[in-house]
Amino acid sequence: MTKPGPLTSDEFNIIKEHTINGAFILSSLAGEMARDIALFHHERWDGSGYPYRLRAGEIPVSARIVALADVYDALRMKRHYKEAMSHVQASEIVQRKSERHFDPELVKIFLEIHQQFERIYNENADPNEDIGQLEELEEVL
C-alpha cells in the first residue's frame, strides 16, 4: 500500500480484514497452523490486537511467533512512510513491547537468538532496497 498520510478508520478496518480473508483461503489449502497464523498474527499478548482481541494463551503459539517475526521484519524494512531501522533499534522495540504486544517468553527466546534474526534478514535483504538507499544517500551528498 502506498497511500500518503494516515489511514482513515474505514480504511484500517478494511486492511484488518486480511486476517480473516487469509484464514479463509488457507483453511482449505494449507492446514490448521497456516490458518491460525493468518487469522491471529495481529492479536496482541495484552488483548489489544485484532480481529478478536484474544490475549495471552488464547493466541496460538504459531501466531505469536509469526507476530514477533512480522513486526521485526516490518521495522527493518524501509517503507514510503518510514525509514528502515537497524537490527539494534528493532530488537529494542521488540523487547519494550514484551507483555504488551508479544509473549514475554518468546521475547526472551528472541533476545537469546537475535543475531540469527539479523543474519537471516541480511542474507535475504532486497538488493534493490540497498540501491535505492544508496541513490538517496548520493543525492544528499
Secondary structure as UniProt FT lines:
FT   HELIX           9..27
FT   TURN            28..30
FT   HELIX           32..40
FT   TURN            41..42
FT   TURN            45..46
FT   HELIX           56..58
FT   HELIX           61..76
FT   TURN            80..81
FT   HELIX           87..96
FT   TURN            99..101
FT   HELIX           104..123
FT   HELIX           127..140
//
